[in-house]
């Protein structure tokens, strides 16, 4: 009786030609029962373990939950098992006849033990994802409203600036002033409207999340074991779609912080008669004030989720720009959301900043009182970069505001630091004496360091990167790239003559691994499972002893830095 419609009269009484109103449902028997039959059902040896629910409560369950069958149509037996290989429910006879060779079958009663309150880790994880989605959407809506207020305040300030400037010049410029004011208002209206559209999308996703939450609560309270089990799969698919939609808004720039500014024409000072424009209204659509937080446990997923894979077979690059850095000993690089590039020289105590067009911008001193430090860089947020200090005291990692050229925070890790990575509020660092260490950004001064097991203890001048589930480490000692989980278990190891002396390592949005081959003079890309690899960029592009590498996910740009003098920007196609 897997249907959304519930019979009015008791099934047992109808067999006896009696018409008694049904009061409750037994999902296992797929029968509706009156009060008397329900009492008998509860004490019968064959059905006393069954859990019945009232008709009223049953009607509150989601329709797809009520449509789940409990009985095998082929064998007329209870569906008690689930086969992961075939993604299907099975009865005992199904297991014998069609699933003998299947290695992953689950006994549903073991999955949902009464001692656990009929809860599943996967369903609990759905609830966590829903909470994350709700929190992230609420935060994004709040941030977009903040951006609207910010734009309007910036418009007010710009209008005042325009009026002040307007008072200094001849009334001949009235028309030009109006043009600029209209431009500012147009930008404000255009981008505020776009932000309102994003807010509408976010509110729609929030509404979907709230609806799923209600369904989850209903299933937890009222669903049978089988309904909870199969419902979890449906919930995960729905939540996965919500999560992808929200992440797409984050990745496609919809949540970028939009700002306006006004730059007056310098000719206003002395050449008012020759001036052609009153000024320019500029828009900065790159900086993010939103940082999504996902606390759910991806390992709790019971059913297969949508995978994001990009094959490396047909992958190629287009050279965008060659940058003459005119510096030697370059060991670290990264790129800000604005397109500005940062480089660090080994032991030079300097952070080099270059404009998006490749022109030199400025130098930032890492430590104002010491010398001989600096090795690798890791982006922390839109404007903050972490710098490892390498093989000279002090044993510190510095967080530097790249725009203000000032230090925000310093971590003392009591070891020489080299390759550096940052992901989900945690740092990973290659060290001279403790191998790969992990510590949280929230710790102050001297952090609580965790040493990753199974990793070589001496990782001088090695590099590391990471994603949600894995850590990727380039080992220049044995010409390999190794993938670990966060417990230190080796997932795969890549080694081939095409890659010699691997140093810098980075990931794209599909977790493909890009590695700089220092002696092989190339960039090699490796699939996320370590099973495929190829040379993506060779010496013909000017690659010579590449040391540092960084993939900018939102721009789909690969920044490659030779050890001496030259860097390159490639678009990955």
C-alpha positions as CSV (number, residue, x, y, z in Angstrom):
1,X,0.0,0.0,0.0
2,X,2.8,2.4,-1.0
3,X,0.5,5.3,-1.8
4,X,-0.3,8.8,-0.7
5,X,-4.0,7.8,-0.4
6,X,-5.1,6.1,2.9
7,X,-8.1,3.8,3.0
8,X,-11.0,5.1,5.2
9,X,-11.9,1.7,6.6
10,X,-9.9,-1.0,8.5
11,X,-8.4,-3.5,6.0
12,X,-8.8,-6.4,8.5
13,X,-12.5,-5.6,9.2
14,X,-13.2,-5.3,5.5
15,X,-12.1,-8.9,5.0
16,X,-14.7,-9.7,7.6
17,X,-17.4,-7.6,5.8
18,X,-17.3,-5.0,8.5
19,X,-16.9,-1.3,8.0
20,X,-14.9,0.2,10.8
21,X,-13.0,3.5,10.5
22,X,-9.2,3.1,10.3
23,X,-7.2,4.9,13.0
24,X,-3.6,3.8,12.4
25,X,-1.3,2.4,9.8
26,X,1.3,-0.3,10.0
27,X,3.9,0.5,7.3
28,X,5.5,-3.0,7.5
29,X,2.2,-4.8,6.9
30,X,1.0,-2.0,4.6
31,X,-2.4,-2.1,6.3
32,X,-4.7,0.4,8.0
33,X,-6.3,-0.7,11.2
34,X,-9.1,0.2,13.5
35,X,-8.6,0.6,17.2
36,X,-9.5,-3.1,18.1
37,X,-7.4,-4.5,15.2
38,X,-4.6,-2.2,16.1
39,X,-4.6,-3.5,19.7
40,X,-4.5,-7.1,18.5
41,X,-1.7,-6.2,16.0
42,X,0.4,-4.9,18.9
43,X,0.2,-8.1,20.9
44,X,0.4,-10.6,18.0
45,X,3.7,-12.5,18.0
46,X,4.3,-11.8,14.3
47,X,3.6,-8.1,14.5
48,X,4.3,-6.9,18.0
49,X,7.6,-5.4,16.9
50,X,6.0,-3.4,14.2
51,X,5.6,0.3,14.7
52,X,2.3,1.8,13.8
53,X,1.4,5.5,13.4
54,X,-1.9,7.3,13.4
55,X,-3.5,8.2,10.1
56,X,-3.3,11.9,10.9
57,X,0.4,11.7,11.5
58,X,1.0,9.5,8.5
59,X,-0.6,12.2,6.3
60,X,2.0,14.7,7.4
61,X,4.9,12.6,5.8
62,X,6.3,13.8,2.5
63,X,4.5,12.2,-0.5
64,X,7.7,10.5,-1.8
65,X,8.2,8.9,1.6
66,X,4.6,7.5,1.6
67,X,5.3,6.0,-1.9
68,X,8.1,3.8,-0.7
69,X,7.1,0.2,-0.8
70,X,8.0,-2.2,2.0
71,X,7.3,-5.5,0.1
72,X,9.2,-7.0,-2.8
73,X,6.9,-7.2,-5.8
74,X,8.7,-10.3,-7.2
75,X,8.9,-12.4,-4.0
76,X,6.2,-10.9,-1.8
77,X,8.8,-10.7,1.1
78,X,9.8,-7.7,3.2
79,X,12.4,-5.4,1.7
80,X,15.1,-5.6,4.4
81,X,18.3,-5.0,2.5
82,X,19.9,-2.3,0.3
83,X,22.5,-3.1,-2.4
84,X,24.9,-0.2,-3.0
85,X,26.2,-1.7,-6.2
86,X,22.7,-1.8,-7.8
87,X,21.3,1.1,-5.8
88,X,18.2,-0.9,-5.0
89,X,16.2,-2.5,-2.2
90,X,16.3,-6.2,-1.8
91,X,14.4,-8.9,0.1
92,X,16.1,-12.1,1.4
93,X,15.3,-14.0,-1.8
94,X,16.6,-11.1,-3.9
95,X,19.9,-11.4,-2.2
96,X,20.1,-15.1,-3.0
97,X,18.9,-14.9,-6.6
98,X,20.4,-11.6,-7.8
99,X,23.0,-10.2,-5.5
100,X,25.4,-13.1,-4.6
101,X,28.4,-11.3,-6.1
102,X,27.6,-7.8,-4.7
103,X,30.1,-6.8,-2.1
104,X,28.2,-3.9,-0.5
105,X,24.8,-4.8,0.9
106,X,23.3,-3.3,4.0
107,X,20.8,-4.9,6.4
108,X,18.5,-1.9,7.1
109,X,17.8,-2.9,10.7
110,X,21.5,-2.8,11.5
111,X,21.7,0.6,9.8
112,X,18.8,2.0,11.9
113,X,19.1,0.3,15.3
114,X,16.4,1.1,17.9
115,X,19.1,1.9,20.4
116,X,20.2,4.8,18.3
117,X,16.7,6.2,18.2
118,X,16.2,5.1,14.6
119,X,18.6,7.7,13.4
120,X,21.2,7.4,10.7
121,X,24.5,9.3,10.3
122,X,23.5,10.1,6.7
123,X,20.1,11.6,7.7
124,X,21.8,13.5,10.6
125,X,24.3,14.8,8.1
126,X,21.4,16.0,5.9
127,X,20.2,18.0,8.8
128,X,23.7,19.4,9.3
129,X,23.9,20.4,5.6
130,X,20.5,22.0,5.9
131,X,21.7,24.0,8.9
132,X,24.8,25.0,7.0
133,X,22.8,26.0,4.0
134,X,20.4,28.0,6.1
135,X,23.2,29.8,8.0
136,X,25.1,30.5,4.8
137,X,22.1,31.8,2.9
138,X,21.1,34.0,5.9
139,X,24.6,35.3,6.1
140,X,24.8,35.9,2.3
141,X,21.4,37.8,2.4
142,X,22.7,39.9,5.3
143,X,25.9,40.6,3.4
144,X,24.1,41.6,0.2
145,X,21.8,44.0,2.1
146,X,25.0,45.4,3.7
147,X,26.4,45.9,0.2
148,X,23.3,47.8,-0.9
149,X,23.7,50.1,2.1
150,X,27.4,50.5,1.4
151,X,26.8,51.3,-2.3
152,X,24.2,53.9,-1.3
153,X,26.5,55.5,1.3
154,X,29.3,55.5,-1.3
155,X,26.9,57.1,-3.8
156,X,26.2,59.8,-1.2
157,X,29.9,60.4,-0.6
158,X,30.6,60.5,-4.3
159,X,27.7,62.9,-4.9
160,X,29.2,65.2,-2.3
161,X,32.6,64.9,-3.8
162,X,31.2,65.7,-7.2
163,X,29.3,68.7,-5.8
164,X,32.5,70.0,-4.0
165,X,34.5,69.7,-7.2
166,X,31.7,71.2,-9.2
167,X,31.9,74.4,-7.1
168,X,35.5,74.9,-8.1
169,X,34.9,75.0,-11.8
170,X,33.0,77.1,-14.2
171,X,29.3,76.7,-14.7
172,X,30.1,75.6,-18.3
173,X,30.6,72.1,-16.8
174,X,27.0,71.8,-15.6
175,X,26.2,69.3,-18.4
176,X,29.2,67.2,-17.7
177,X,28.4,67.1,-14.0
178,X,24.9,65.8,-14.8
179,X,26.4,63.1,-17.0
180,X,28.6,61.8,-14.3
181,X,25.8,61.9,-11.7
182,X,23.6,59.9,-14.0
183,X,26.5,57.4,-14.5
184,X,26.9,57.0,-10.7
185,X,23.1,56.6,-10.3
186,X,23.0,54.2,-13.2
187,X,25.7,52.0,-11.7
188,X,24.0,52.1,-8.3
189,X,20.6,51.1,-9.8
190,X,22.1,48.4,-12.0
191,X,24.2,46.7,-9.3
192,X,21.6,47.2,-6.6
193,X,19.1,45.5,-8.9
194,X,21.5,42.7,-9.6
195,X,22.1,42.3,-5.8
196,X,18.3,42.3,-5.2
197,X,18.1,39.5,-7.8
198,X,20.7,37.5,-6.0
199,X,18.9,38.1,-2.7
200,X,15.7,36.8,-4.3
201,X,17.6,33.6,-5.5
202,X,19.1,33.2,-2.0
203,X,15.7,33.6,-0.4
204,X,14.2,31.0,-2.8
205,X,17.0,28.6,-1.8
206,X,16.4,29.4,1.9
207,X,12.7,28.6,1.4
208,X,13.6,25.2,-0.2
209,X,15.9,24.5,2.7
210,X,13.2,25.3,5.2
211,X,10.8,23.0,3.4
212,X,13.3,20.2,3.4
213,X,13.9,20.8,7.2
214,X,10.2,20.4,7.8
215,X,10.1,17.1,5.8
216,X,13.2,15.8,7.7
217,X,11.6,16.6,11.1
218,X,8.4,14.8,9.9
219,X,10.3,11.7,8.7
220,X,12.4,11.5,11.9
221,X,9.3,11.6,14.0
222,X,6.9,9.6,12.0
223,X,8.7,7.6,9.3
224,X,9.4,3.8,9.4
225,X,12.9,2.4,9.2
226,X,12.7,1.8,5.5
227,X,11.1,5.2,4.9
228,X,13.9,6.9,6.8
229,X,16.5,4.8,5.0
230,X,15.2,5.6,1.5
231,X,14.0,9.1,2.3
232,X,17.6,9.9,3.3
233,X,18.6,9.3,-0.3
234,X,16.0,11.7,-1.6
235,X,16.9,14.3,1.0
236,X,20.6,14.0,0.1
237,X,19.8,14.6,-3.6
238,X,17.6,17.6,-2.8
239,X,20.2,19.0,-0.4
240,X,23.0,18.4,-2.9
241,X,21.1,20.4,-5.5
242,X,20.6,23.3,-3.0
243,X,24.3,23.1,-2.0
244,X,25.4,23.2,-5.7
245,X,23.1,26.2,-6.4
246,X,24.5,28.2,-3.5
247,X,28.1,27.2,-4.3
248,X,27.6,28.2,-7.9
249,X,26.4,31.7,-6.8
250,X,29.6,31.9,-4.7
251,X,31.9,30.7,-7.5
252,X,30.4,32.7,-10.4
253,X,31.0,36.0,-8.6
254,X,27.4,36.7,-7.6
255,X,28.5,37.3,-4.0
256,X,31.4,39.5,-4.9
257,X,31.5,42.8,-3.0
258,X,30.6,45.7,-5.4
259,X,32.0,49.1,-4.6
260,X,32.0,52.5,-6.4
261,X,34.5,55.2,-6.5
262,X,35.0,58.4,-8.4
263,X,38.3,59.7,-10.0
264,X,38.3,63.3,-11.2
265,X,40.2,64.3,-14.3
266,X,43.5,66.0,-13.4
267,X,43.0,68.5,-16.2
268,X,40.3,70.2,-14.1
269,X,43.1,72.0,-12.3
270,X,44.4,74.0,-15.2
271,X,42.6,73.1,-18.4
272,X,38.9,73.5,-17.7
273,X,38.2,74.7,-21.2
274,X,39.7,71.6,-22.7
275,X,38.1,69.1,-20.4
276,X,35.9,66.4,-22.1
277,X,34.6,64.5,-19.1
278,X,33.8,65.3,-15.5
279,X,35.3,62.1,-14.2
280,X,34.8,58.3,-14.1
281,X,32.7,56.2,-11.8
282,X,34.5,52.9,-11.1
283,X,33.2,49.6,-10.0
284,X,35.2,47.0,-8.1
285,X,33.3,43.7,-8.3
286,X,36.0,41.3,-6.9
287,X,36.3,41.5,-3.1
288,X,34.2,39.0,-1.1
289,X,32.9,39.7,2.4
290,X,31.1,36.3,2.5
291,X,32.9,33.2,3.5
292,X,30.7,30.0,3.5
293,X,31.1,27.5,6.4
294,X,30.4,23.8,5.9
295,X,30.5,21.9,9.2
296,X,28.8,18.7,7.9
297,X,30.6,15.5,7.6
298,X,31.0,14.5,4.0
299,X,32.0,11.0,5.0
300,X,28.5,10.4,6.4
301,X,27.0,10.3,2.9
302,X,25.3,7.0,2.5
303,X,24.3,7.4,-1.2
304,X,26.3,8.5,-4.1
305,X,26.5,12.2,-4.6
306,X,27.0,14.2,-7.7
307,X,30.7,14.1,-8.6
308,X,32.6,17.0,-10.1
309,X,35.3,15.7,-12.4
310,X,37.1,17.3,-15.2
311,X,39.1,15.0,-17.5
312,X,42.7,16.0,-18.1
313,X,42.9,14.2,-21.4
314,X,41.8,17.2,-23.5
315,X,43.1,19.9,-21.1
316,X,45.3,22.6,-22.6
317,X,46.5,26.2,-21.8
318,X,46.7,29.6,-23.4
319,X,49.5,31.9,-22.5
320,X,47.9,35.2,-21.2
321,X,51.0,37.1,-20.1
322,X,54.7,36.8,-19.4
323,X,55.9,38.8,-16.4
324,X,59.5,40.0,-16.0
325,X,60.0,40.0,-12.2
326,X,63.7,40.9,-12.5
327,X,64.3,38.9,-9.2
328,X,66.0,35.6,-8.5
329,X,65.3,32.9,-5.9
330,X,61.5,33.1,-6.3
331,X,59.8,30.3,-4.2
332,X,56.2,31.4,-3.6
333,X,53.4,33.1,-5.5
334,X,49.7,33.8,-5.3
335,X,47.0,36.1,-6.8
336,X,44.5,38.4,-5.1
337,X,40.9,38.7,-6.2
338,X,41.8,42.0,-7.8
339,X,44.2,40.3,-10.1
340,X,47.3,41.7,-8.4
341,X,50.1,39.1,-7.9
342,X,52.3,38.5,-4.9
343,X,55.7,36.8,-5.0
344,X,58.2,35.9,-2.3
345,X,62.0,35.4,-2.6
346,X,63.8,32.7,-0.6
347,X,65.4,34.4,2.5
348,X,64.9,37.9,1.2
349,X,62.3,39.1,3.8
350,X,60.3,40.8,1.1
351,X,56.8,40.3,-0.4
352,X,56.7,41.6,-4.0
353,X,53.4,43.0,-5.3
354,X,52.7,43.3,-9.1
355,X,49.8,44.8,-10.9
356,X,47.4,42.7,-13.0
357,X,49.1,44.0,-16.2
358,X,52.5,42.7,-14.9
359,X,54.0,46.0,-13.8
360,X,55.8,46.3,-10.5
361,X,53.7,47.8,-7.7
362,X,55.5,47.7,-4.4
363,X,57.6,45.7,-1.8
364,X,56.3,44.7,1.6
365,X,58.7,43.8,4.4
366,X,57.7,40.5,6.1
367,X,59.4,41.2,9.4
368,X,60.7,44.7,10.1
369,X,63.5,43.7,12.4
370,X,64.9,40.4,11.0
371,X,66.6,39.2,7.8
372,X,67.0,36.0,5.9
373,X,63.4,34.8,6.0
374,X,60.6,34.0,3.5
375,X,59.6,30.9,1.4
376,X,56.0,30.3,0.5
377,X,52.6,32.0,0.3
378,X,49.0,30.9,1.0
379,X,45.9,33.0,0.5
380,X,43.7,33.3,3.7
381,X,41.0,35.7,2.5
382,X,40.5,38.3,-0.3
383,X,43.3,40.6,1.1
384,X,45.3,38.5,3.6
385,X,48.2,36.2,2.7
386,X,50.2,33.9,5.0
387,X,54.0,33.8,4.6
388,X,56.3,31.0,5.8
389,X,59.7,32.1,7.1
390,X,61.8,29.1,5.9
391,X,65.2,28.1,7.3
392,X,66.2,31.0,9.5
393,X,64.9,32.1,12.9
394,X,62.4,33.2,14.1
395,X,60.2,30.1,13.6
396,X,57.1,32.0,12.5
397,X,54.3,32.2,10.0
398,X,53.1,35.7,9.2
399,X,49.6,36.9,8.2
400,X,49.9,40.1,6.2
401,X,47.3,42.5,4.8
402,X,48.5,42.9,1.2
403,X,46.5,46.1,0.7
404,X,47.6,47.9,3.8
405,X,51.1,46.3,3.9
406,X,50.9,45.5,7.6
407,X,51.1,42.3,9.7
408,X,47.8,41.1,11.1
409,X,48.9,38.0,13.1
410,X,52.0,35.9,13.8
411,X,52.1,32.2,14.6
412,X,55.1,30.7,16.4
413,X,55.4,27.0,15.3
414,X,58.8,26.2,16.8
415,X,60.1,24.8,13.6
416,X,61.4,26.0,10.2
417,X,58.5,26.4,7.8
418,X,58.4,25.9,4.0
419,X,55.5,24.9,1.8
420,X,52.3,26.4,3.1
421,X,48.6,25.8,2.4
422,X,45.3,27.2,3.9
423,X,41.9,25.7,3.7
424,X,38.7,25.7,5.9
425,X,40.3,27.8,8.7
426,X,43.3,25.4,9.0
427,X,47.0,25.8,7.9
428,X,49.1,22.9,6.6
429,X,52.9,23.5,6.6
430,X,56.0,21.5,5.6
431,X,58.6,21.7,8.3
432,X,62.3,20.7,8.8
433,X,61.8,18.5,11.8
434,X,58.1,17.5,12.2
435,X,57.0,16.8,8.6
436,X,53.5,18.0,7.8
437,X,51.9,20.0,10.6
438,X,48.2,21.2,10.8
439,X,46.9,24.0,13.1
440,X,43.8,26.1,13.2
441,X,43.8,29.8,12.4
442,X,41.9,30.7,15.5
443,X,44.8,29.8,17.8
444,X,46.8,32.8,19.0
445,X,50.6,33.1,18.9
446,X,51.7,29.5,19.7
447,X,49.2,27.2,18.0
448,X,48.2,23.7,19.0
449,X,50.0,21.8,16.2
450,X,49.0,18.3,15.0
451,X,51.6,16.3,13.2
452,X,50.3,14.2,10.2
453,X,51.4,10.6,10.6
454,X,53.1,8.5,7.8
455,X,54.7,11.7,6.3
456,X,58.5,12.0,6.2
457,X,59.8,14.1,9.1
458,X,62.2,16.2,7.1
459,X,60.3,18.3,4.5
460,X,62.8,21.1,3.9
461,X,61.8,23.1,0.8
462,X,58.8,20.8,0.1
463,X,55.3,22.0,-0.8
464,X,51.7,21.1,0.1
465,X,48.1,21.9,-0.8
466,X,44.7,20.5,0.3
467,X,41.0,20.4,-0.3
468,X,38.0,19.2,1.8
469,X,39.1,15.6,2.1
470,X,42.7,15.2,1.0
471,X,46.2,16.6,1.4
472,X,48.6,16.6,-1.6
473,X,52.4,16.8,-1.0
474,X,55.2,17.1,-3.6
475,X,58.3,15.2,-2.5
476,X,61.4,16.5,-4.4
477,X,63.6,13.9,-2.7
478,X,62.0,10.9,-4.4
479,X,60.3,12.7,-7.4
480,X,56.8,11.9,-6.2
481,X,53.4,13.4,-5.4
482,X,51.5,11.8,-2.6
483,X,47.9,12.1,-1.6
484,X,46.9,11.6,2.1
485,X,43.6,11.8,4.0
486,X,43.5,13.9,7.1
487,X,44.5,11.0,9.3
488,X,47.7,10.5,7.3
489,X,46.7,7.4,5.4
490,X,48.2,7.3,1.9
491,X,45.4,7.4,-0.8
492,X,47.7,7.3,-3.8
493,X,51.3,8.1,-4.9
494,X,52.4,9.3,-8.3
495,X,55.9,9.0,-9.7
496,X,57.0,9.1,-13.3
497,X,60.0,10.3,-15.4
498,X,57.9,13.1,-16.9
499,X,58.1,14.8,-13.5
500,X,61.5,15.4,-11.9
501,X,62.2,17.4,-8.8
502,X,58.6,18.4,-8.1
503,X,58.1,21.6,-6.0
504,X,55.1,24.0,-6.2
505,X,51.7,22.3,-6.1
506,X,48.1,23.6,-6.5
507,X,44.6,22.4,-7.2
508,X,41.8,23.6,-9.6
509,X,38.1,23.5,-8.7
510,X,37.9,19.9,-9.8
511,X,40.8,18.9,-7.5
512,X,43.1,18.2,-10.4
513,X,46.7,18.5,-9.2
514,X,49.2,20.9,-10.9
515,X,52.9,20.4,-10.0
516,X,56.0,22.3,-11.0
517,X,58.8,20.1,-12.3
518,X,62.0,21.9,-11.4
519,X,64.4,19.6,-13.2
520,X,61.9,18.5,-15.9
521,X,61.2,22.1,-16.7
522,X,57.5,21.6,-17.0
523,X,54.1,21.7,-15.3
524,X,52.4,18.3,-14.9
525,X,48.7,17.9,-14.2
526,X,47.5,14.8,-12.3
527,X,43.9,13.6,-11.9
528,X,42.3,13.8,-8.4
529,X,42.6,10.0,-8.1
530,X,46.2,9.9,-9.2
531,X,45.5,7.5,-12.1
532,X,46.1,9.9,-15.0
533,X,48.8,12.5,-15.6
534,X,50.3,14.5,-18.5
535,X,52.7,17.3,-19.2
536,X,50.5,20.4,-19.5
537,X,53.1,23.1,-20.0
538,X,56.6,22.5,-21.3
539,X,59.9,24.4,-21.9
540,X,58.6,25.9,-25.2
541,X,56.6,28.4,-23.2
542,X,59.8,29.7,-21.4
543,X,59.4,27.4,-18.4
544,X,62.8,27.0,-16.8
545,X,63.3,25.6,-13.3
546,X,59.7,26.4,-12.2
547,X,59.4,26.6,-8.4
548,X,56.1,28.2,-7.4
549,X,52.6,27.7,-8.8
550,X,49.1,28.9,-7.9
551,X,45.7,28.2,-9.5
552,X,43.1,31.0,-9.2
553,X,39.8,29.1,-9.1
554,X,37.4,31.9,-9.9
555,X,39.5,33.3,-12.8
556,X,40.6,29.8,-14.0
557,X,44.1,31.2,-14.3
558,X,47.3,29.3,-13.5
559,X,50.2,31.4,-12.2
560,X,53.6,29.8,-12.8
561,X,56.9,31.3,-11.4
562,X,60.4,30.3,-12.5
563,X,63.0,30.2,-9.8
564,X,64.7,33.1,-11.5
565,X,63.3,36.3,-13.0
566,X,60.1,35.2,-14.9
567,X,56.5,34.4,-14.2
568,X,53.6,33.4,-16.5
569,X,49.8,33.6,-16.5
570,X,48.0,30.7,-18.3
571,X,44.3,30.3,-19.0
572,X,43.5,26.6,-18.5
573,X,41.1,25.4,-21.3
